């Protein structure tokens, strides 16, 4: 389970005060509803999306689908990563929020390195 703290959530909410897409605020609201649990929020948001393909994967698997795209132009701050992820994901943009935060919690360098084949 990947969690963000209430302090982190407040910081991310403050960064989105002037964000133009209201769907991302829905994503943060879902995370708040589940006390920072990114997986639970992602499950709810994917169920609400109506897309069967979203409901068939968990957060980690979903984030892994976009690793090549994200790592080709990695951003290390929340807004940069959110914009990058939202650009690759189909709507709704609310799904990009837990994905971006999951990647940030993992660390962008660790996330990108995890996708590279490890020598045996």
Secondary structure, DSSP 8 states (H G I E B T S, - for coil): --B--HHHHHHHHHHTTT-S-HHHHHHHHHHHHTTTBHHHHHHHHHHHH--HHHHTS-HHHHHHHTHHHHHHT---SHHHHHHHHHHHS-S-THHHHHHHHHHHHH-HHHHHHHTS----
